[in-house]
Amino acid sequence: MKPILLDIPMPIETPRLLLRPPQPGDGVELNQAINESFEALSVWMPWAKERPSVEDSEENVRRAFAKWVLREDLRISIFDKASGKLVGSSGLHRINWELPSFEIGYWVRNSFEGKGYITESTNALTQFAFKQLKAKRVEIRCNSKNERSVTVIKRLGFEYEGCLRSNDTHANSMESRDTVVYSRLNGDGLPQLDVSWQD
């Protein structure tokens, strides 16, 4: 089957979170989240080079929406059910539909940090990838110095595969960085979590 013809049920729900693709009109909320968290994001995220305008953020979500429709990239917006606020962003990236395999990426808004939301959303996305999308491999990569990200990865039982030494630059500087690679080949042993989506 051609990926563009694949029906992907949304949203994904957990006890605290609602996960769905970015949509036109989400730019204001995304802009607020990025600007609130910009200093932290600029340390780790290569795309956080300058503060975006609301127009920049709206363009961003519309491009992400278009890539979702084309099945080129499956970015996910994470919302707190209680407040309706954007918690952060995640998604299934670097997709190989033939295998299939996916890479999960994520960032969290400053005001929601340290509450387990990224662990919860990453667990949900991992389950979704294996159960719904029939993944054969799910991986997570991050800067070797990003201890919080590595903690999430280990908490979810991803296995360490190796370190890509000096394979990228460190966010906004030209300093080289190492990238660690972790993966799962199935969902066995993931922490218990109530996750649902419509088949």
Long-range contacts (C-beta under 8 A, 24 or more apart in sequence): 3-71, 3-95, 3-97, 4-69, 4-70, 4-71, 6-71, 8-71, 8-74, 8-132, 8-133, 9-132, 9-197, 9-198, 9-199, 10-197, 11-197, 12-76, 12-124, 12-125, 12-128, 12-195, 12-196, 12-197, 13-81, 13-195, 13-196, 13-197, 14-120, 14-121, 14-123, 14-124, 14-193, 14-194, 14-195, 15-120, 15-193, 15-194, 16-80, 16-81, 16-82, 16-117, 16-120, 17-78, 17-79, 17-80, 17-81, 17-87, 17-117, 17-120, 17-121, 17-124, 18-78, 18-79, 18-81, 19-76, 19-77, 19-78, 19-79, 19-90, 19-121, 19-124, 19-125, 20-76, 20-77, 20-79, 21-64, 21-65, 21-68, 21-74, 21-75, 21-76, 21-77, 22-60, 22-61, 22-64, 22-65, 22-68, 22-75, 22-77, 22-89, 23-61, 23-65, 24-58, 24-61, 24-62, 24-65, 25-58, 25-61, 26-58, 26-61, 26-77, 26-86, 27-54, 27-55, 27-57, 27-58, 27-59, 27-60, 27-61, 27-62, 28-54, 28-57, 28-58, 29-85, 29-86, 30-57, 30-60, 30-61, 30-77, 30-86, 30-89, 31-56, 31-57, 31-58, 32-86, 33-85, 33-86, 33-88, 33-109, 36-109, 36-110, 36-111, 37-107, 37-108, 37-109, 37-110, 40-110, 40-113, 41-107, 42-171, 42-172, 43-171, 44-107, 44-142, 44-143, 44-146, 44-149, 44-171, 45-107, 45-171, 46-168, 46-169, 46-171, 46-172, 48-171, 48-172, 49-172, 71-95, 71-97, 74-102, 76-121, 76-125, 78-117, 78-121, 80-112, 80-117, 85-109, 85-112, 87-112, 87-117, 87-121, 88-112, 88-117, 88-118, 88-121, 90-118, 90-121, 90-122, 90-125, 91-125, 92-125, 92-129, 92-133, 99-135, 99-136, 99-137, 100-133, 100-134, 100-135, 100-136, 101-135, 101-136, 101-137, 101-138, 101-139, 102-129, 102-133, 102-135, 102-137, 102-138, 102-139, 103-138, 103-139, 103-140, 103-141, 104-129, 104-138, 104-139, 104-140, 105-140, 105-141, 106-149, 106-152, 118-152, 119-152, 119-155, 119-156, 119-191, 120-193, 122-152, 122-156, 123-156, 123-190, 123-191, 123-193, 123-195, 124-193, 124-195, 126-156, 126-184, 126-187, 126-190, 127-187, 127-190, 127-193, 127-195, 128-195, 128-197, 130-184, 130-186, 130-187, 131-187, 132-197, 132-199, 136-185, 137-183, 137-184, 137-185, 138-183, 138-184, 139-181, 139-182, 139-183, 139-184, 140-181, 140-182, 140-183, 141-179, 141-180, 141-181, 141-182, 142-179, 142-180, 143-170, 143-177, 143-178, 143-179, 143-180, 144-177, 144-178, 144-179, 144-180, 145-177, 145-178, 150-180, 153-182, 154-182, 155-191, 156-184, 156-190, 156-191, 157-184, 157-189, 157-190, 157-191, 158-182, 158-183, 158-184, 159-183, 159-184
